Amino acid sequence: MNFVVYMAIIQVILFVAVGAFVIRMIQRARKKESDN
């Protein structure tokens, strides 16, 4: 396994994880606004 490939995979996993977390927070904020 090449080190550069390994680093690229880690960056992709981190990007997907952060993106999913941000989407989850936005959906939670929208739910609070709609409830009010």
N, CA, C and O atoms as a GROMACS GRO file, in nm:
protein
  144
    1MET      N    1   0.086  -0.120   0.000
    1MET     CA    2   0.000   0.000   0.000
    1MET      C    3   0.090   0.125   0.000
    1MET      O    4   0.178   0.140   0.085
    2ASN      N    5   0.065   0.212  -0.096
    2ASN     CA    6   0.147   0.333  -0.108
    2ASN      C    7   0.105   0.434  -0.001
    2ASN      O    8  -0.013   0.447   0.030
    3PHE      N    9   0.201   0.505   0.053
    3PHE     CA   10   0.172   0.601   0.161
    3PHE      C   11   0.084   0.714   0.110
    3PHE      O   12  -0.007   0.758   0.181
    4VAL      N   13   0.109   0.762  -0.012
    4VAL     CA   14   0.029   0.872  -0.068
    4VAL      C   15  -0.116   0.828  -0.084
    4VAL      O   16  -0.209   0.904  -0.055
    5VAL      N   17  -0.136   0.705  -0.132
    5VAL     CA   18  -0.272   0.652  -0.149
    5VAL      C   19  -0.340   0.641  -0.013
    5VAL      O   20  -0.458   0.674   0.001
    6TYR      N   21  -0.264   0.595   0.088
    6TYR     CA   22  -0.318   0.581   0.223
    6TYR      C   23  -0.364   0.717   0.278
    6TYR      O   24  -0.471   0.727   0.338
    7MET      N   25  -0.283   0.821   0.257
    7MET     CA   26  -0.318   0.956   0.304
    7MET      C   27  -0.441   1.008   0.229
    7MET      O   28  -0.527   1.072   0.289
    8ALA      N   29  -0.449   0.979   0.100
    8ALA     CA   30  -0.564   1.026   0.020
    8ALA      C   31  -0.692   0.961   0.070
    8ALA      O   32  -0.796   1.027   0.079
    9ILE      N   33  -0.686   0.832   0.103
    9ILE     CA   34  -0.805   0.762   0.154
    9ILE      C   35  -0.848   0.822   0.287
    9ILE      O   36  -0.968   0.841   0.310
   10ILE      N   37  -0.753   0.853   0.374
   10ILE     CA   38  -0.786   0.914   0.504
   10ILE      C   39  -0.854   1.049   0.483
   10ILE      O   40  -0.952   1.080   0.550
   11GLN      N   41  -0.804   1.129   0.389
   11GLN     CA   42  -0.865   1.260   0.363
   11GLN      C   43  -1.007   1.244   0.314
   11GLN      O   44  -1.096   1.320   0.354
   12VAL      N   45  -1.031   1.146   0.226
   12VAL     CA   46  -1.167   1.123   0.173
   12VAL      C   47  -1.261   1.083   0.286
   12VAL      O   48  -1.373   1.132   0.295
   13ILE      N   49  -1.214   0.992   0.373
   13ILE     CA   50  -1.298   0.947   0.485
   13ILE      C   51  -1.331   1.064   0.578
   13ILE      O   52  -1.445   1.080   0.621
   14LEU      N   53  -1.231   1.148   0.608
   14LEU     CA   54  -1.254   1.264   0.695
   14LEU      C   55  -1.352   1.360   0.629
   14LEU      O   56  -1.441   1.413   0.695
   15PHE      N   57  -1.336   1.383   0.498
   15PHE     CA   58  -1.424   1.476   0.426
   15PHE      C   59  -1.569   1.428   0.431
   15PHE      O   60  -1.660   1.506   0.454
   16VAL      N   61  -1.589   1.297   0.408
   16VAL     CA   62  -1.725   1.241   0.410
   16VAL      C   63  -1.783   1.249   0.550
   16VAL      O   64  -1.900   1.283   0.567
   17ALA      N   65  -1.702   1.219   0.652
   17ALA     CA   66  -1.750   1.222   0.790
   17ALA      C   67  -1.791   1.364   0.830
   17ALA      O   68  -1.897   1.383   0.890
   18VAL      N   69  -1.708   1.462   0.797
   18VAL     CA   70  -1.739   1.602   0.831
   18VAL      C   71  -1.862   1.648   0.754
   18VAL      O   72  -1.948   1.716   0.810
   19GLY      N   73  -1.871   1.611   0.627
   19GLY     CA   74  -1.987   1.650   0.546
   19GLY      C   75  -2.116   1.593   0.603
   19GLY      O   76  -2.217   1.664   0.611
   20ALA      N   77  -2.114   1.467   0.643
   20ALA     CA   78  -2.233   1.404   0.700
   20ALA      C   79  -2.271   1.473   0.831
   20ALA      O   80  -2.389   1.492   0.859
   21PHE      N   81  -2.171   1.509   0.912
   21PHE     CA   82  -2.197   1.576   1.040
   21PHE      C   83  -2.261   1.712   1.017
   21PHE      O   84  -2.356   1.749   1.087
   22VAL      N   85  -2.209   1.789   0.920
   22VAL     CA   86  -2.265   1.922   0.890
   22VAL      C   87  -2.409   1.909   0.842
   22VAL      O   88  -2.495   1.986   0.884
   23ILE      N   89  -2.436   1.812   0.754
   23ILE     CA   90  -2.572   1.792   0.702
   23ILE      C   91  -2.666   1.758   0.818
   23ILE      O   92  -2.779   1.807   0.823
   24ARG      N   93  -2.619   1.674   0.911
   24ARG     CA   94  -2.702   1.635   1.025
   24ARG      C   95  -2.734   1.757   1.112
   24ARG      O   96  -2.847   1.770   1.159
   25MET      N   97  -2.636   1.845   1.134
   25MET     CA   98  -2.659   1.965   1.216
   25MET      C   99  -2.757   2.059   1.146
   25MET      O  100  -2.843   2.118   1.212
   26ILE      N  101  -2.745   2.074   1.014
   26ILE     CA  102  -2.836   2.162   0.939
   26ILE      C  103  -2.978   2.108   0.947
   26ILE      O  104  -3.073   2.184   0.968
   27GLN      N  105  -2.995   1.976   0.931
   27GLN     CA  106  -3.129   1.918   0.938
   27GLN      C  107  -3.188   1.938   1.078
   27GLN      O  108  -3.307   1.966   1.091
   28ARG      N  109  -3.105   1.926   1.182
   28ARG     CA  110  -3.152   1.944   1.319
   28ARG      C  111  -3.197   2.088   1.340
   28ARG      O  112  -3.299   2.113   1.404
   29ALA      N  113  -3.122   2.185   1.286
   29ALA     CA  114  -3.157   2.327   1.299
   29ALA      C  115  -3.287   2.354   1.225
   29ALA      O  116  -3.372   2.429   1.275
   30ARG      N  117  -3.305   2.295   1.107
   30ARG     CA  118  -3.429   2.317   1.031
   30ARG      C  119  -3.549   2.261   1.107
   30ARG      O  120  -3.655   2.323   1.107
   31LYS      N  121  -3.532   2.146   1.171
   31LYS     CA  122  -3.643   2.087   1.247
   31LYS      C  123  -3.684   2.180   1.361
   31LYS      O  124  -3.803   2.198   1.387
   32LYS      N  125  -3.585   2.240   1.429
   32LYS     CA  126  -3.617   2.332   1.539
   32LYS      C  127  -3.693   2.453   1.487
   32LYS      O  128  -3.788   2.498   1.551
   33GLU      N  129  -3.652   2.506   1.372
   33GLU     CA  130  -3.720   2.623   1.316
   33GLU      C  131  -3.863   2.589   1.277
   33GLU      O  132  -3.954   2.669   1.299
   34SER      N  133  -3.886   2.472   1.218
   34SER     CA  134  -4.020   2.433   1.174
   34SER      C  135  -4.110   2.408   1.296
   34SER      O  136  -4.230   2.436   1.290
   35ASP      N  137  -4.054   2.357   1.405
   35ASP     CA  138  -4.134   2.333   1.525
   35ASP      C  139  -4.186   2.465   1.582
   35ASP      O  140  -4.299   2.472   1.630
   36ASN      N  141  -4.104   2.568   1.577
   36ASN     CA  142  -4.148   2.698   1.629
   36ASN      C  143  -4.250   2.760   1.535
   36ASN      O  144  -4.299   2.870   1.561
   0.00000   0.00000   0.00000
